Amino acid sequence: MLAEGQGYRGATGQGSGQGFGSAMGIANSQIITIDIIIGICNICLLLVLLYMYVKSYREFKSKFTFGLLLFALLLLLQNVLFTGFLLSYQGFRGPGMGTPIFFLNIIEFFALSILIYVTRE
């Protein structure tokens, strides 16, 4: 495999780096856009969860609730930084990176939704 400055040129070094590679870039870009939307949804879910934990901590003052509060706060920080990196084009933009990020964000979205549901009960 030979990699050139303009993109992948094939095993023989022939080609313009256009075509298949640019089609993958468009698909990856669309997936990353969806990742950003899901990341923003995760941030919103974490804000709801954080609000619920703060309210619960004020009422009970337990160490467990304080631990949940810190956990949600750190997870919120991680999501804000991660989504910020996606928005600012700083990282995670390589070919094929959109799909793994998508699955991680989707799993986190459902996990946070379940956590909010259980916390409300």
Backbone torsions as a table, in degrees:
resi	resn	phi	psi	omega
1	MET	NA	135.6	-178.8
2	LEU	-121.1	124.0	179.4
3	ALA	-107.7	130.7	179.6
4	GLU	-114.7	174.6	-178.8
5	GLY	-65.1	-31.3	-177.2
6	GLN	-89.5	-0.9	-179.5
7	GLY	129.1	-176.7	-178.5
8	TYR	-68.1	130.9	-177.5
9	ARG	-115.4	7.1	177.8
10	GLY	90.7	171.4	-175.9
11	ALA	-67.1	-25.5	-177.1
12	THR	-94.4	-6.5	-177.5
13	GLY	83.4	5.7	-179.1
14	GLN	-90.7	158.1	173.3
15	GLY	110.8	165.7	-174.6
16	SER	-101.2	-4.4	-177.0
17	GLY	81.1	5.8	179.3
18	GLN	-99.8	-175.1	173.9
19	GLY	83.2	-116.8	-172.7
20	PHE	-57.3	-42.6	-179.5
21	GLY	-62.9	-39.6	179.9
22	SER	-73.2	-31.8	176.2
23	ALA	-65.1	-38.1	177.0
24	MET	-66.8	-36.0	179.5
25	GLY	-64.4	-38.7	178.3
26	ILE	-66.0	-45.4	179.5
27	ALA	-62.9	-43.4	179.0
28	ASN	-63.0	-40.0	179.1
29	SER	-64.3	-40.2	178.2
30	GLN	-66.3	-40.7	178.4
31	ILE	-64.6	-41.1	179.1
32	ILE	-64.6	-35.5	175.3
33	THR	-62.3	-42.6	176.1
34	ILE	-64.3	-39.4	177.1
35	ASP	-59.1	-41.0	179.2
36	ILE	-63.9	-42.5	179.3
37	ILE	-63.7	-44.9	178.6
38	ILE	-65.1	-38.1	177.1
39	GLY	-61.1	-40.8	177.5
40	ILE	-66.2	-38.9	175.7
41	CYS	-62.8	-40.8	177.2
42	ASN	-62.2	-39.9	177.5
43	ILE	-62.5	-42.6	177.9
44	CYS	-62.8	-43.9	177.5
45	LEU	-61.9	-40.2	179.0
46	LEU	-67.0	-34.9	176.0
47	LEU	-65.3	-40.3	175.8
48	VAL	-62.7	-46.1	179.4
49	LEU	-62.3	-42.4	178.6
50	LEU	-61.8	-43.0	177.8
51	TYR	-59.7	-44.1	-179.8
52	MET	-64.0	-40.0	-179.5
53	TYR	-70.9	-38.0	177.3
54	VAL	-63.0	-45.6	179.1
55	LYS	-60.5	-44.1	179.2
56	SER	-66.7	-40.3	-179.7
57	TYR	-65.5	-39.2	177.8
58	ARG	-62.0	-32.6	-178.5
59	GLU	-80.5	-43.2	-172.2
60	PHE	-104.6	-27.5	-178.1
61	LYS	54.7	38.7	-179.6
62	SER	-93.3	153.5	178.6
63	LYS	-66.1	-35.6	-180.0
64	PHE	-62.8	-45.7	178.8
65	THR	-64.9	-37.7	176.6
66	PHE	-63.2	-39.7	176.4
67	GLY	-62.9	-41.8	176.6
68	LEU	-64.0	-37.7	178.2
69	LEU	-62.4	-47.0	177.9
70	LEU	-64.4	-40.4	178.5
71	PHE	-60.2	-47.9	179.7
72	ALA	-63.8	-37.5	179.5
73	LEU	-65.1	-44.2	178.8
74	LEU	-67.6	-38.5	177.2
75	LEU	-66.2	-35.9	175.5
76	LEU	-63.8	-44.8	177.8
77	LEU	-59.6	-43.8	178.8
78	GLN	-61.0	-43.8	-179.2
79	ASN	-68.5	-38.6	177.8
80	VAL	-63.8	-44.7	179.0
81	LEU	-65.1	-45.8	-177.7
82	PHE	-62.7	-47.5	179.4
83	THR	-66.9	-35.3	176.0
84	GLY	-62.8	-40.2	176.4
85	PHE	-63.7	-40.5	178.0
86	LEU	-64.5	-40.8	-179.2
87	LEU	-68.8	-34.1	-175.7
88	SER	-92.4	5.4	178.6
89	TYR	60.3	29.4	-177.9
90	GLN	-84.3	-29.2	-176.7
91	GLY	-159.7	177.2	177.1
92	PHE	60.7	33.2	-176.7
93	ARG	-111.4	9.3	-179.4
94	GLY	-69.3	162.8	179.1
95	PRO	-57.8	130.3	177.3
96	GLY	82.1	1.4	-178.6
97	MET	-79.0	-19.7	-177.9
98	GLY	-63.9	-40.2	-176.1
99	THR	-65.7	-49.7	177.8
100	PRO	-61.2	-39.3	178.8
101	ILE	-64.7	-40.4	178.5
102	PHE	-58.0	-49.5	-177.7
103	PHE	-65.3	-38.5	177.0
104	LEU	-63.5	-44.4	179.9
105	ASN	-66.5	-39.6	178.7
106	ILE	-65.3	-44.0	178.2
107	ILE	-61.8	-43.7	178.7
108	GLU	-63.8	-39.2	178.6
109	PHE	-59.1	-47.9	-180.0
110	PHE	-68.3	-37.8	177.6
111	ALA	-62.8	-43.6	178.5
112	LEU	-67.2	-36.4	177.6
113	SER	-62.9	-43.3	178.1
114	ILE	-64.8	-42.6	-179.8
115	LEU	-62.0	-41.2	177.1
116	ILE	-65.0	-43.8	179.0
117	TYR	-59.1	-47.4	-179.2
118	VAL	-66.2	-38.2	-179.3
119	THR	-67.2	-35.3	179.7
120	ARG	-67.9	-29.1	-177.6
121	GLU	-69.5	NA	NA
